[in-house]
Amino acid sequence: MPLYAAHGVPEFWLIDLNAKELTCCRRPRDRIYDDVAVMTAADLTAPFATQSGIRVELGRLFDL
């Protein structure tokens, strides 16, 4: 995470298939992310950087 933040990557998702969790990191500053959220299969999320209206149902992602 610190490397991505240091290089200004605006958002990245870390997917833990065993725990069925998604860690979403947004708003990099220095070597940290100011916004970190852990989501589960019950959640719905969307990429921050896109305005396309795309939504990801995490339950479907984990059931693959």
PyMOL Python script that loads the backbone (N, CA, C, O; Angstrom):
from pymol import cmd

cmd.read_pdbstr("""\
ATOM      1  N   MET A   1       0.799  -1.202   0.000  1.00  0.00           N
ATOM      2  CA  MET A   1       0.000   0.000   0.000  1.00  0.00           C
ATOM      3  C   MET A   1       0.844   1.270   0.000  1.00  0.00           C
ATOM      4  O   MET A   1       0.530   2.202  -0.741  1.00  0.00           O
ATOM      5  N   PRO A   2       1.894   1.342   0.795  1.00  0.00           N
ATOM      6  CA  PRO A   2       2.672   2.579   0.814  1.00  0.00           C
ATOM      7  C   PRO A   2       3.269   2.936  -0.546  1.00  0.00           C
ATOM      8  O   PRO A   2       3.352   4.113  -0.894  1.00  0.00           O
ATOM      9  N   LEU A   3       3.680   1.938  -1.310  1.00  0.00           N
ATOM     10  CA  LEU A   3       4.269   2.200  -2.619  1.00  0.00           C
ATOM     11  C   LEU A   3       3.232   2.790  -3.576  1.00  0.00           C
ATOM     12  O   LEU A   3       3.529   3.737  -4.304  1.00  0.00           O
ATOM     13  N   TYR A   4       2.019   2.235  -3.578  1.00  0.00           N
ATOM     14  CA  TYR A   4       0.963   2.772  -4.434  1.00  0.00           C
ATOM     15  C   TYR A   4       0.619   4.202  -4.027  1.00  0.00           C
ATOM     16  O   TYR A   4       0.475   5.076  -4.883  1.00  0.00           O
ATOM     17  N   ALA A   5       0.489   4.438  -2.740  1.00  0.00           N
ATOM     18  CA  ALA A   5       0.159   5.784  -2.253  1.00  0.00           C
ATOM     19  C   ALA A   5       1.259   6.781  -2.599  1.00  0.00           C
ATOM     20  O   ALA A   5       0.972   7.905  -3.011  1.00  0.00           O
ATOM     21  N   ALA A   6       2.510   6.376  -2.435  1.00  0.00           N
ATOM     22  CA  ALA A   6       3.636   7.268  -2.717  1.00  0.00           C
ATOM     23  C   ALA A   6       3.676   7.690  -4.177  1.00  0.00           C
ATOM     24  O   ALA A   6       4.151   8.778  -4.502  1.00  0.00           O
ATOM     25  N   HIS A   7       3.175   6.829  -5.058  1.00  0.00           N
ATOM     26  CA  HIS A   7       3.173   7.140  -6.485  1.00  0.00           C
ATOM     27  C   HIS A   7       1.841   7.696  -6.970  1.00  0.00           C
ATOM     28  O   HIS A   7       1.630   7.846  -8.173  1.00  0.00           O
ATOM     29  N   GLY A   8       0.944   7.999  -6.039  1.00  0.00           N
ATOM     30  CA  GLY A   8      -0.289   8.690  -6.378  1.00  0.00           C
ATOM     31  C   GLY A   8      -1.372   7.848  -7.028  1.00  0.00           C
ATOM     32  O   GLY A   8      -2.255   8.396  -7.687  1.00  0.00           O
ATOM     33  N   VAL A   9      -1.332   6.534  -6.862  1.00  0.00           N
ATOM     34  CA  VAL A   9      -2.398   5.689  -7.404  1.00  0.00           C
ATOM     35  C   VAL A   9      -3.674   6.059  -6.650  1.00  0.00           C
ATOM     36  O   VAL A   9      -3.739   5.860  -5.436  1.00  0.00           O
ATOM     37  N   PRO A  10      -4.700   6.596  -7.342  1.00  0.00           N
ATOM     38  CA  PRO A  10      -5.862   7.162  -6.652  1.00  0.00           C
ATOM     39  C   PRO A  10      -6.718   6.148  -5.907  1.00  0.00           C
ATOM     40  O   PRO A  10      -7.414   6.500  -4.954  1.00  0.00           O
ATOM     41  N   GLU A  11      -6.669   4.909  -6.330  1.00  0.00           N
ATOM     42  CA  GLU A  11      -7.512   3.892  -5.693  1.00  0.00           C
ATOM     43  C   GLU A  11      -6.983   2.508  -6.039  1.00  0.00           C
ATOM     44  O   GLU A  11      -6.542   2.262  -7.161  1.00  0.00           O
ATOM     45  N   PHE A  12      -7.033   1.612  -5.068  1.00  0.00           N
ATOM     46  CA  PHE A  12      -6.788   0.210  -5.395  1.00  0.00           C
ATOM     47  C   PHE A  12      -7.614  -0.670  -4.484  1.00  0.00           C
ATOM     48  O   PHE A  12      -7.963  -0.300  -3.363  1.00  0.00           O
ATOM     49  N   TRP A  13      -7.914  -1.849  -5.003  1.00  0.00           N
ATOM     50  CA  TRP A  13      -8.713  -2.825  -4.268  1.00  0.00           C
ATOM     51  C   TRP A  13      -7.846  -4.032  -3.970  1.00  0.00           C
ATOM     52  O   TRP A  13      -7.154  -4.546  -4.848  1.00  0.00           O
ATOM     53  N   LEU A  14      -7.888  -4.475  -2.740  1.00  0.00           N
ATOM     54  CA  LEU A  14      -7.206  -5.684  -2.319  1.00  0.00           C
ATOM     55  C   LEU A  14      -8.296  -6.704  -1.995  1.00  0.00           C
ATOM     56  O   LEU A  14      -9.086  -6.500  -1.073  1.00  0.00           O
ATOM     57  N   ILE A  15      -8.337  -7.791  -2.745  1.00  0.00           N
ATOM     58  CA  ILE A  15      -9.395  -8.776  -2.604  1.00  0.00           C
ATOM     59  C   ILE A  15      -8.864  -9.998  -1.868  1.00  0.00           C
ATOM     60  O   ILE A  15      -7.886 -10.616  -2.289  1.00  0.00           O
ATOM     61  N   ASP A  16      -9.525 -10.336  -0.758  1.00  0.00           N
ATOM     62  CA  ASP A  16      -9.199 -11.529   0.020  1.00  0.00           C
ATOM     63  C   ASP A  16     -10.296 -12.553  -0.250  1.00  0.00           C
ATOM     64  O   ASP A  16     -11.371 -12.484   0.346  1.00  0.00           O
ATOM     65  N   LEU A  17     -10.031 -13.500  -1.142  1.00  0.00           N
ATOM     66  CA  LEU A  17     -11.039 -14.478  -1.523  1.00  0.00           C
ATOM     67  C   LEU A  17     -11.366 -15.437  -0.385  1.00  0.00           C
ATOM     68  O   LEU A  17     -12.506 -15.891  -0.279  1.00  0.00           O
ATOM     69  N   ASN A  18     -10.401 -15.754   0.463  1.00  0.00           N
ATOM     70  CA  ASN A  18     -10.663 -16.660   1.585  1.00  0.00           C
ATOM     71  C   ASN A  18     -11.619 -16.041   2.602  1.00  0.00           C
ATOM     72  O   ASN A  18     -12.544 -16.704   3.070  1.00  0.00           O
ATOM     73  N   ALA A  19     -11.401 -14.788   2.940  1.00  0.00           N
ATOM     74  CA  ALA A  19     -12.251 -14.100   3.917  1.00  0.00           C
ATOM     75  C   ALA A  19     -13.489 -13.486   3.266  1.00  0.00           C
ATOM     76  O   ALA A  19     -14.395 -13.025   3.960  1.00  0.00           O
ATOM     77  N   LYS A  20     -13.527 -13.481   1.937  1.00  0.00           N
ATOM     78  CA  LYS A  20     -14.613 -12.845   1.176  1.00  0.00           C
ATOM     79  C   LYS A  20     -14.761 -11.379   1.584  1.00  0.00           C
ATOM     80  O   LYS A  20     -15.846 -10.905   1.921  1.00  0.00           O
ATOM     81  N   GLU A  21     -13.618 -10.683   1.536  1.00  0.00           N
ATOM     82  CA  GLU A  21     -13.577  -9.261   1.863  1.00  0.00           C
ATOM     83  C   GLU A  21     -12.823  -8.498   0.789  1.00  0.00           C
ATOM     84  O   GLU A  21     -11.918  -9.029   0.144  1.00  0.00           O
ATOM     85  N   LEU A  22     -13.206  -7.263   0.615  1.00  0.00           N
ATOM     86  CA  LEU A  22     -12.513  -6.361  -0.288  1.00  0.00           C
ATOM     87  C   LEU A  22     -12.081  -5.147   0.522  1.00  0.00           C
ATOM     88  O   LEU A  22     -12.907  -4.508   1.173  1.00  0.00           O
ATOM     89  N   THR A  23     -10.799  -4.830   0.485  1.00  0.00           N
ATOM     90  CA  THR A  23     -10.292  -3.617   1.122  1.00  0.00           C
ATOM     91  C   THR A  23     -10.105  -2.584   0.022  1.00  0.00           C
ATOM     92  O   THR A  23      -9.328  -2.785  -0.911  1.00  0.00           O
ATOM     93  N   CYS A  24     -10.814  -1.492   0.141  1.00  0.00           N
ATOM     94  CA  CYS A  24     -10.774  -0.422  -0.852  1.00  0.00           C
ATOM     95  C   CYS A  24      -9.996   0.747  -0.265  1.00  0.00           C
ATOM     96  O   CYS A  24     -10.365   1.283   0.780  1.00  0.00           O
ATOM     97  N   CYS A  25      -8.916   1.143  -0.938  1.00  0.00           N
ATOM     98  CA  CYS A  25      -8.056   2.229  -0.475  1.00  0.00           C
ATOM     99  C   CYS A  25      -8.155   3.383  -1.466  1.00  0.00           C
ATOM    100  O   CYS A  25      -7.957   3.207  -2.668  1.00  0.00           O
ATOM    101  N   ARG A  26      -8.465   4.570  -0.939  1.00  0.00           N
ATOM    102  CA  ARG A  26      -8.638   5.762  -1.784  1.00  0.00           C
ATOM    103  C   ARG A  26      -7.976   6.970  -1.130  1.00  0.00           C
ATOM    104  O   ARG A  26      -7.677   6.967   0.064  1.00  0.00           O
ATOM    105  N   ARG A  27      -7.759   7.990  -1.933  1.00  0.00           N
ATOM    106  CA  ARG A  27      -7.199   9.272  -1.519  1.00  0.00           C
ATOM    107  C   ARG A  27      -5.781   9.148  -0.941  1.00  0.00           C
ATOM    108  O   ARG A  27      -5.584   9.282   0.266  1.00  0.00           O
ATOM    109  N   PRO A  28      -4.797   8.892  -1.815  1.00  0.00           N
ATOM    110  CA  PRO A  28      -3.414   8.768  -1.341  1.00  0.00           C
ATOM    111  C   PRO A  28      -2.846  10.107  -0.877  1.00  0.00           C
ATOM    112  O   PRO A  28      -3.117  11.162  -1.452  1.00  0.00           O
ATOM    113  N   ARG A  29      -2.053  10.020   0.178  1.00  0.00           N
ATOM    114  CA  ARG A  29      -1.344  11.187   0.705  1.00  0.00           C
ATOM    115  C   ARG A  29      -0.033  10.682   1.285  1.00  0.00           C
ATOM    116  O   ARG A  29      -0.021   9.851   2.194  1.00  0.00           O
ATOM    117  N   ASP A  30       1.064  11.191   0.753  1.00  0.00           N
ATOM    118  CA  ASP A  30       2.394  10.738   1.149  1.00  0.00           C
ATOM    119  C   ASP A  30       2.485   9.223   0.910  1.00  0.00           C
ATOM    120  O   ASP A  30       2.445   8.783  -0.239  1.00  0.00           O
ATOM    121  N   ARG A  31       2.606   8.436   1.956  1.00  0.00           N
ATOM    122  CA  ARG A  31       2.725   6.981   1.787  1.00  0.00           C
ATOM    123  C   ARG A  31       1.561   6.230   2.427  1.00  0.00           C
ATOM    124  O   ARG A  31       1.678   5.050   2.758  1.00  0.00           O
ATOM    125  N   ILE A  32       0.428   6.931   2.600  1.00  0.00           N
ATOM    126  CA  ILE A  32      -0.759   6.299   3.194  1.00  0.00           C
ATOM    127  C   ILE A  32      -1.998   6.641   2.372  1.00  0.00           C
ATOM    128  O   ILE A  32      -1.963   7.514   1.505  1.00  0.00           O
ATOM    129  N   TYR A  33      -3.075   5.951   2.655  1.00  0.00           N
ATOM    130  CA  TYR A  33      -4.372   6.267   2.066  1.00  0.00           C
ATOM    131  C   TYR A  33      -5.263   6.814   3.173  1.00  0.00           C
ATOM    132  O   TYR A  33      -5.372   6.221   4.247  1.00  0.00           O
ATOM    133  N   ASP A  34      -5.901   7.956   2.900  1.00  0.00           N
ATOM    134  CA  ASP A  34      -6.776   8.582   3.890  1.00  0.00           C
ATOM    135  C   ASP A  34      -8.108   7.858   4.038  1.00  0.00           C
ATOM    136  O   ASP A  34      -8.749   7.952   5.084  1.00  0.00           O
ATOM    137  N   ASP A  35      -8.524   7.148   3.015  1.00  0.00           N
ATOM    138  CA  ASP A  35      -9.826   6.474   3.030  1.00  0.00           C
ATOM    139  C   ASP A  35      -9.609   4.980   2.786  1.00  0.00           C
ATOM    140  O   ASP A  35      -9.287   4.573   1.670  1.00  0.00           O
ATOM    141  N   VAL A  36      -9.783   4.171   3.820  1.00  0.00           N
ATOM    142  CA  VAL A  36      -9.637   2.717   3.714  1.00  0.00           C
ATOM    143  C   VAL A  36     -10.918   2.089   4.260  1.00  0.00           C
ATOM    144  O   VAL A  36     -11.305   2.346   5.400  1.00  0.00           O
ATOM    145  N   ALA A  37     -11.568   1.271   3.447  1.00  0.00           N
ATOM    146  CA  ALA A  37     -12.815   0.622   3.858  1.00  0.00           C
ATOM    147  C   ALA A  37     -12.727  -0.867   3.552  1.00  0.00           C
ATOM    148  O   ALA A  37     -12.247  -1.270   2.492  1.00  0.00           O
ATOM    149  N   VAL A  38     -13.195  -1.673   4.491  1.00  0.00           N
ATOM    150  CA  VAL A  38     -13.274  -3.119   4.297  1.00  0.00           C
ATOM    151  C   VAL A  38     -14.732  -3.458   4.058  1.00  0.00           C
ATOM    152  O   VAL A  38     -15.603  -3.120   4.860  1.00  0.00           O
ATOM    153  N   MET A  39     -14.990  -4.138   2.933  1.00  0.00           N
ATOM    154  CA  MET A  39     -16.350  -4.496   2.547  1.00  0.00           C
ATOM    155  C   MET A  39     -16.493  -6.006   2.465  1.00  0.00           C
ATOM    156  O   MET A  39     -15.518  -6.726   2.249  1.00  0.00           O
ATOM    157  N   THR A  40     -17.717  -6.472   2.639  1.00  0.00           N
ATOM    158  CA  THR A  40     -17.996  -7.906   2.600  1.00  0.00           C
ATOM    159  C   THR A  40     -18.898  -8.232   1.421  1.00  0.00           C
ATOM    160  O   THR A  40     -19.258  -7.357   0.633  1.00  0.00           O
ATOM    161  N   ALA A  41     -19.255  -9.502   1.314  1.00  0.00           N
ATOM    162  CA  ALA A  41     -20.084  -9.968   0.204  1.00  0.00           C
ATOM    163  C   ALA A  41     -21.449  -9.291   0.169  1.00  0.00           C
ATOM    164  O   ALA A  41     -22.082  -9.259  -0.887  1.00  0.00           O
ATOM    165  N   ALA A  42     -21.913  -8.760   1.269  1.00  0.00           N
ATOM    166  CA  ALA A  42     -23.219  -8.104   1.323  1.00  0.00           C
ATOM    167  C   ALA A  42     -23.192  -6.687   0.741  1.00  0.00           C
ATOM    168  O   ALA A  42     -24.248  -6.083   0.549  1.00  0.00           O
ATOM    169  N   ASP A  43     -22.014  -6.156   0.463  1.00  0.00           N
ATOM    170  CA  ASP A  43     -21.867  -4.763   0.032  1.00  0.00           C
ATOM    171  C   ASP A  43     -21.901  -4.604  -1.482  1.00  0.00           C
ATOM    172  O   ASP A  43     -21.710  -5.552  -2.243  1.00  0.00           O
ATOM    173  N   LEU A  44     -22.149  -3.375  -1.879  1.00  0.00           N
ATOM    174  CA  LEU A  44     -22.138  -2.940  -3.274  1.00  0.00           C
ATOM    175  C   LEU A  44     -21.166  -1.772  -3.340  1.00  0.00           C
ATOM    176  O   LEU A  44     -21.214  -0.885  -2.488  1.00  0.00           O
ATOM    177  N   THR A  45     -20.287  -1.756  -4.333  1.00  0.00           N
ATOM    178  CA  THR A  45     -19.316  -0.667  -4.430  1.00  0.00           C
ATOM    179  C   THR A  45     -19.120  -0.277  -5.884  1.00  0.00           C
ATOM    180  O   THR A  45     -19.592  -0.960  -6.793  1.00  0.00           O
ATOM    181  N   ALA A  46     -18.429   0.812  -6.090  1.00  0.00           N
ATOM    182  CA  ALA A  46     -18.143   1.305  -7.437  1.00  0.00           C
ATOM    183  C   ALA A  46     -16.742   1.889  -7.459  1.00  0.00           C
ATOM    184  O   ALA A  46     -16.290   2.446  -6.459  1.00  0.00           O
ATOM    185  N   PRO A  47     -16.048   1.770  -8.580  1.00  0.00           N
ATOM    186  CA  PRO A  47     -14.739   2.427  -8.704  1.00  0.00           C
ATOM    187  C   PRO A  47     -14.892   3.936  -8.526  1.00  0.00           C
ATOM    188  O   PRO A  47     -15.785   4.547  -9.113  1.00  0.00           O
ATOM    189  N   PHE A  48     -14.035   4.523  -7.732  1.00  0.00           N
ATOM    190  CA  PHE A  48     -14.092   5.944  -7.415  1.00  0.00           C
ATOM    191  C   PHE A  48     -13.761   6.819  -8.614  1.00  0.00           C
ATOM    192  O   PHE A  48     -14.385   7.861  -8.817  1.00  0.00           O
ATOM    193  N   ALA A  49     -12.800   6.407  -9.396  1.00  0.00           N
ATOM    194  CA  ALA A  49     -12.276   7.250 -10.476  1.00  0.00           C
ATOM    195  C   ALA A  49     -13.170   7.296 -11.709  1.00  0.00           C
ATOM    196  O   ALA A  49     -12.977   8.157 -12.567  1.00  0.00           O
ATOM    197  N   THR A  50     -14.124   6.410 -11.819  1.00  0.00           N
ATOM    198  CA  THR A  50     -14.955   6.372 -13.011  1.00  0.00           C
ATOM    199  C   THR A  50     -16.333   6.959 -12.747  1.00  0.00           C
ATOM    200  O   THR A  50     -16.883   6.818 -11.654  1.00  0.00           O
ATOM    201  N   GLN A  51     -16.871   7.601 -13.733  1.00  0.00           N
ATOM    202  CA  GLN A  51     -18.216   8.162 -13.647  1.00  0.00           C
ATOM    203  C   GLN A  51     -19.193   7.361 -14.495  1.00  0.00           C
ATOM    204  O   GLN A  51     -20.241   7.872 -14.891  1.00  0.00           O
ATOM    205  N   SER A  52     -18.855   6.116 -14.772  1.00  0.00           N
ATOM    206  CA  SER A  52     -19.639   5.304 -15.708  1.00  0.00           C
ATOM    207  C   SER A  52     -20.895   4.707 -15.099  1.00  0.00           C
ATOM    208  O   SER A  52     -21.727   4.161 -15.824  1.00  0.00           O
ATOM    209  N   GLY A  53     -21.052   4.796 -13.795  1.00  0.00           N
ATOM    210  CA  GLY A  53     -22.209   4.196 -13.160  1.00  0.00           C
ATOM    211  C   GLY A  53     -22.048   2.705 -12.896  1.00  0.00           C
ATOM    212  O   GLY A  53     -23.007   2.041 -12.502  1.00  0.00           O
ATOM    213  N   ILE A  54     -20.867   2.178 -13.105  1.00  0.00           N
ATOM    214  CA  ILE A  54     -20.606   0.762 -12.858  1.00  0.00           C
ATOM    215  C   ILE A  54     -20.684   0.491 -11.361  1.00  0.00           C
ATOM    216  O   ILE A  54     -20.113   1.226 -10.556  1.00  0.00           O
ATOM    217  N   ARG A  55     -21.395  -0.566 -11.001  1.00  0.00           N
ATOM    218  CA  ARG A  55     -21.487  -1.009  -9.613  1.00  0.00           C
ATOM    219  C   ARG A  55     -21.047  -2.471  -9.550  1.00  0.00           C
ATOM    220  O   ARG A  55     -21.334  -3.251 -10.458  1.00  0.00           O
ATOM    221  N   VAL A  56     -20.362  -2.830  -8.495  1.00  0.00           N
ATOM    222  CA  VAL A  56     -19.882  -4.200  -8.327  1.00  0.00           C
ATOM    223  C   VAL A  56     -20.603  -4.812  -7.128  1.00  0.00           C
ATOM    224  O   VAL A  56     -20.491  -4.322  -6.005  1.00  0.00           O
ATOM    225  N   GLU A  57     -21.343  -5.887  -7.383  1.00  0.00           N
ATOM    226  CA  GLU A  57     -21.969  -6.646  -6.305  1.00  0.00           C
ATOM    227  C   GLU A  57     -20.912  -7.624  -5.790  1.00  0.00           C
ATOM    228  O   GLU A  57     -20.568  -8.591  -6.470  1.00  0.00           O
ATOM    229  N   LEU A  58     -20.407  -7.368  -4.601  1.00  0.00           N
ATOM    230  CA  LEU A  58     -19.294  -8.159  -4.115  1.00  0.00           C
ATOM    231  C   LEU A  58     -19.670  -9.633  -3.896  1.00  0.00           C
ATOM    232  O   LEU A  58     -18.818 -10.509  -4.046  1.00  0.00           O
ATOM    233  N   GLY A  59     -20.885  -9.910  -3.555  1.00  0.00           N
ATOM    234  CA  GLY A  59     -21.324 -11.298  -3.408  1.00  0.00           C
ATOM    235  C   GLY A  59     -21.113 -12.089  -4.678  1.00  0.00           C
ATOM    236  O   GLY A  59     -20.707 -13.250  -4.624  1.00  0.00           O
ATOM    237  N   ARG A  60     -21.380 -11.482  -5.821  1.00  0.00           N
ATOM    238  CA  ARG A  60     -21.168 -12.150  -7.107  1.00  0.00           C
ATOM    239  C   ARG A  60     -19.677 -12.323  -7.394  1.00  0.00           C
ATOM    240  O   ARG A  60     -19.269 -13.329  -7.976  1.00  0.00           O
ATOM    241  N   LEU A  61     -18.879 -11.365  -6.997  1.00  0.00           N
ATOM    242  CA  LEU A  61     -17.431 -11.453  -7.196  1.00  0.00           C
ATOM    243  C   LEU A  61     -16.863 -12.639  -6.422  1.00  0.00           C
ATOM    244  O   LEU A  61     -16.039 -13.385  -6.950  1.00  0.00           O
ATOM    245  N   PHE A  62     -17.294 -12.816  -5.185  1.00  0.00           N
ATOM    246  CA  PHE A  62     -16.754 -13.868  -4.332  1.00  0.00           C
ATOM    247  C   PHE A  62     -17.301 -15.257  -4.691  1.00  0.00           C
ATOM    248  O   PHE A  62     -16.710 -16.267  -4.309  1.00  0.00           O
ATOM    249  N   ASP A  63     -18.401 -15.315  -5.406  1.00  0.00           N
ATOM    250  CA  ASP A  63     -18.994 -16.605  -5.781  1.00  0.00           C
ATOM    251  C   ASP A  63     -18.397 -17.184  -7.051  1.00  0.00           C
ATOM    252  O   ASP A  63     -18.782 -18.278  -7.463  1.00  0.00           O
ATOM    253  N   LEU A  64     -17.462 -16.477  -7.682  1.00  0.00           N
ATOM    254  CA  LEU A  64     -16.878 -16.973  -8.933  1.00  0.00           C
ATOM    255  C   LEU A  64     -16.107 -18.243  -8.725  1.00  0.00           C
ATOM    256  O   LEU A  64     -15.552 -18.792  -9.677  1.00  0.00           O
TER     257      LEU A  64
END
""", "prot")
cmd.dss("prot")
cmd.show_as("cartoon", "prot")
cmd.util.cbc("prot")
cmd.orient("prot")
